[in-house]
Amino acid sequence: MTAQQTVPTTATGSHVLEEGFFANRSFDYGIRIALGATAYGVGDVGTVLATAARITNGDWASWFSAWTNRADQLAALAAQHRQAGDLRGASWAFLAAADAWSRSLDAIDGLPAEQAEAVLLPTFRKGRDCWEAWIDCAGSRFVRVDVPYEDTTLPGYLLRPDASGRARPTLVITNGSDGPITDMWWAGAAEALDRGWNAFVYDGPGQQSMLFERKTTFRPDWEAVLTPVVDALVGRPDVDATALTASGISQAGYWVPRALAFEHRFVAAVADPGVVDVSTSWTEYLPAEMLQLLDAGRKDDFDRYMAQAGGDPETARTFAYRARPFGVSSPFDLFTEVRRYQLRDVAERIRTPLLITEPEDEQFWPGQSEQLAGLLSAPHEMARFGVADGANWHCQPLGRRLTALRAFEWLEAHLPSR
């Protein structure tokens, strides 16, 4: 049968795209992320599916075990190839191992509290060690860059297509709330290098190493983070300071536009997706009575009701894990703090041309990409994705190549003419 003779089908997606790999939505989404990452050489499709086959739906202990076992296997394979002098093979395996360790940490808020605390830091460090080994396998192409930030530094990595030192357009990628550093490889860095660009990735306050090892917390004014990053890059001879672009994935769909309201040295940017108000992913679960208490500032009453609702151990663990990077423990203080993460007061200050992704079935901030577009006076465009192309759900986990096609078309159109 030729392409012209193919029987028409409705654009409803396949059985798996619609119903998922697991009945548990969190498990299903996690596997989609791992599968999508293989489009940029992170692991193999078969390895991800074989790992998923060892997982019992809804059982976080089995998720943690399956991914840590896979990570151990991949890390050993990487070390074997490095010892044999095969740095190309070792590089692939180290990146896959780093990602597998990171996938295992998805289970932390589903494990018993004592076990979660015991395994969190050692597991994170194993993953970060594999990431660092991957950086080393690239020789001098990849450069560690410590970004001065307040009284400390942020760990950053300038990923370059070669070691020539030639000044290149550079994509600065900001991660989401709990995404591992490996996510930034498939979320733009790999594509940037394929196109002859640099990519810069980093941990900001409250993210990964800055949270787990240095105990820093999130902040809503991300310009205080992104401006030091830009300062650290613009003086480098291998970075074209006139061709800086930015991208923010997941919750950084709030952080990057927030920073752009004050930091104007980027020629173009991408919000994947647009996030106007981070707090809605928290407050949507509150009954109207609780929202009234929050609005009225009745902290004691709000905290008392939350304590009653949090009697379920699993709910309490999830809440504590999500609260950790915000640096507050009182439920009232936490919800009050998260409400500060909104763009309505600053969006009109953005001057940077902005591409905003809008995936079908967005599960965390539905409708907010359109809301952000409505707030902007700066040049902007919507990039819509859907199940018909296998690119639905938050950050289009199974459509990263398609996402990159749209993103880099936008970014390259705004580079200065040569």
N, C-alpha and C positions, 0 to 999 in steps of 0.2 A: 504494500500500500504506500503510495506516495504521500508527501505532505499535503498535496492538494486534495487527496482522497480521504484524509483522516476524518473519522467520524467526529462531528462537533461535540464538545462536552460543555457542561455548565461550569461557570467559574466559582465552584464551591470548595475547591481544594480536595485533597485525597482524604481517605479515612483517617490516616495518621495525623494529617494537618488539622483536621477538625476535632478528632477525639483524643489525640495525644498518645504519648508513649506510656504514660502512667495515668491512672485516675486521679492521683494526687496532683494538684495543679503546680505546686512548688517543684515536685520531682520532675514532672513533665517539662517545665520551663528550664530547669537545670540541664536536662539532657539535650534540649534544643540548643542551649548555649554551647555545650561541649561539641555537638555535631557541627554547628555553624562555624566554630573556630577552626575546624579541619579545612575549611575553604582557604585558609591562609597558613596551612602547614602545621597546625597545632594538633598533634596526634593523628589518628586515622579513624575514619568512619567505623570500620570494623572493630577497632579497639574500644571505641565509645559504646557501641552496641553490645559488645561482649561484657563490658563493665556493667552496663544497665541490666543485663540478664542476671547478674548476681545480686540485684537489689530487690528487696521486697517492698511493694508499694506501701508508702506511708510509714515505713520503718527506718528512722533516721540512723539507727545503729548499723543497719545493713548498708545504707548509703555511705557512711563514714568508712566502714570496713572495706567495701568494694573499691572505693577510690584510693584509700591509702595503700591497699595491696597493689593496685595498678601503678601507683606512684613509685612504690618501692621497686617494682619490676622495671619500670622505665628508667629510674635513676641508676640502677645497677647496669642496665644496658648502655646508658650514656657513659658511665665511668669506664666500662669495658672498651668502648670505641675511642674514648679519649686516650686511654692507656696505649691503645694500638696505633695512635697517631691519626685516626680518622676524625678530624675535628668537624667535618661536615655532618657525618652521621651522629657524632656526639651532640652537636648543636641541636639537631632535630629532637633527639631523645631527651635532652635536658629541658628544652622548652615544653615538651609533652609532659614530662614529670612535674615541672613547676605548675603547669595547669592542673594536673591531676591532684596534686596536694591542695591546690586552691579549691577545686571542686569539693574535696572532702570537707572543707570548712563550712560549706553550705549547711552541714548538719549540726553545727555547734549549738544553735538555739533550740534544737530538737533533742539534744542529749541531756541526761540528768545533770544538774548544775555542777556537782563536784567533778564529774567526768569531763564536762565541757571545759572547765577551768584548767584541769590537768593537761588536756591535750591541745588547747588552743595555741599557746605560744610555741611549743615544740613543733607542732604541725606547720604553723606559719613559717617558722625558721627553716624547716626542711624545704619548703617550697621556694623561699627566697634564696636559699643556698643554690638550688638548681637554676633559678633565674640568673644569679650572679655567675654561675658556671657557664650558662648560655652566653652571657655578655662576654666572658673571657674567650669563648670559642670563636668569637667574631674577630679576634685580634684587635687591631687598632681602629677598626671601623666604628665600633661602639665605644662611646666615651662616657665615663661617670662625671656628672656635674653636680656638685653640691651647691644648692641655691641658698644664699644668705637670707634668713627669715627671722626677724625679731632677734632673740638671743640665741638662736640655734641655726640649723640648716635643714633644708628639705632634700631628700635623696632624689636625684634626677639622672636621666640617662639620655644622652644625645645619640640617637641611632642614625647612622649615616650609610649611604649605599656603597661607599668606598672610603679609603683612607687618604684620598688626595688632598683633603683640606679645602677644596673649592667651595666658595660661598654658594649656598643653595637656598631655595625656598624651604621654609621649615614649618611643619605643622605641630603646634603645641596641643597635646591632648590632656584633658582633665577627666579623671575617672569619676564614677558615681559614688554612692554612699558606702557600699561594702564590696565593690568589685575588686578582684585581684589585679595586680599590675599586668599580668598576662593578658587580661581583657583588652588592654590598650593596643596590643599587637594586632589583634584581628579587627579592632574597631577603628583602624585608620593608619597605624604605624607601618604595617606591612605594605599597604597600598602606596603610602607615601614613598617608601624606598623603591618600590617597583617603578615609580614614575620619576626617579632620580632626585627626589626631595630628601631632606632630613625629617625625622620625627623626634619630638622631645616628649618624654613621659616622666611622671614624677608622682610621689606621694605627697599630698597636701595634709594640712592639719586634720586629725580625726580619721585619716585613711591609712589602712594597712600598717606599715612599719611605724608611722607616726602615732598611731593609736595603740597598737599592741606592744610596742617597745618603748616609745617615748611618752605615752599617755597624754598626747595632745588631743584636742577636741575640735569638732566642726566650728565654723564661724559663718555667719550669713554674708559678711562683706568680703567676698572672694577677691575683690580688687586688691586687698591687702596681701593676697597670696599670688595672684597672677602677675601683678606688676613687678615684684621681685624676680619672678621667673623670666619675664621679658628683659629686665635689667641684666640678668645673668647671661642672656643669649645675644643681645644686640652688639656687644663688644667683641664677639668671637669672629675670627676671620672666616670660619667655615659656615657661618650663618648670614644669609642675605637679610639685613635688617629692614629692607624695603619690601620684603616678601614674606612677612610673618602671617600665619593664619592660625586659627584656633578651632578646636572641636571639643564639645562636652557631651559625654554619654550618660544616660540615665539621670541621676539627680544633678549631674553637672549641666543638664539642660536648664537648670536654674542658675548654677554657679557661674557658668561662662557668660550668659547674657547679663547677669548682675555685674560681673567684672567689666564687661564691655561698656557699661554705662559710665565708667570712670577711666578706663584704660583704652586709649584710642590708637595704639600703634599696630593693631592687626588690620590687614587689608580686607579680610573676609573671615567669616566664621560659620560653624554649623552647630545647631542645638539638636541633639538626637535623644529624645524628642524635646519639644518646648515644654518648660515647666514654669508656670506663673506662680503657683502657690504650693510649696512642698507639703504644707500641713494637711492638705485635703486627703492624702493617702493615710493620714492618722485619724483625722476627725470624722471621716466617712463611717467609721465603725461606732461612733458615739451616738447614743439615743439623744433625742431632742432635749430631754431634761438635763443631761450632762453638758451639752453645749451651752445651755442657759446658765448653768453654774460656772462654766469657764468664762463666759462673756461677762458675768456679774462679778468675777474676781473672788468667788467664794472657795478659796483654796482648801480649807479644812473639810468642807462638805464634799468637794470634788475628789479629794484624796481618799476620803472614807469610802465613797461609792466605788472608786477604782480598786481599793483594797478588797472589797467584797466581790467585785467582778473578777479579780485576779486570783481567786482562791484555787483555780485550776492550775496545777504545776506547769503544764505545757504553756498556758497563756502567760504565766508569770515569767517563764524563761524567755519566751519570745519578746515580751515587753522589755525585759532587762537588757537583752542583746541589742535591740533596736535603740534603746536609750543610751547605751554606753558611749557612742561617739559624740553625743550632744553634751555630755559632761554634767548632767543633772539627774537626780534620782527621784525627786518628788514628781508624781504624775502631773500635778497642776503646773509646776515649773517647767516640766518637759513640754507639755502641749503649748504653754505660753511661749517658750523659746522657739519651738518649731514654727509657730505662726509668724515669726520675724522673717522667715525665709520666703519672701514674696517679692514680685517684680512690679506690682502695680504703681509703686511710688517712684520708680527709677527708669522704667522702660523707655520713656520719652527722651531720655538722655543718650540712648544708644545711637551711635552714628555708623557703626560697622555694618556693612551688608551681611545679612544673616539668612542662612538656609535653615528651615525648620522641618524636621521629619515628622510625619504623622502616620503611624502604623494602624491598620485595622486591628481591633481587639486589644488596644492599649489598656493594660490592666491596672496601672498605678496612677496615671494622671490623665484619664480620658478627657478629650476635648480641650486640653490646655495648650496644645500647639496652635490651634485656631485662636484661642484667647490671646496668646502671645503675639501672633501676627496682627491682631486687632489693636494692640497697644503700641505698635511700632510706627514711627515716622521714618525710620531708616529704610533703605532698600531691603526687601526681603522676598522670600519665595517659599512656598510649601512644597515638600517632597512627600507625596502620599504613597503608601505601600499597603498591599493587601494579601489576603489568602490566595487569590487567584495566581499570584506569583510566588507563593510560599514565603512571603515576607511580612507576615502579620506578627502580632505580639510586640511587647515592649522591646525597643531597640532592634527589631527585625532579626532575631537570632539566626534564622535559617536563610536570610537574604542579605548577607553582609557584602557580597560582591556587587549586588545590585545597588545597595546603599552607597558603596564607595563610588560607583559609576556616577550617581547623582551628586554626591558630595564633592568629588574632585572636579566635575564639570563646573560646579558653582565656584569653587575656590580658584581654579585655574583661570576662569574668566575675569577674576578680579586682581590677578597678579599684575604688577606694573609692566608696561610694554618694554621690550628690549630692542 
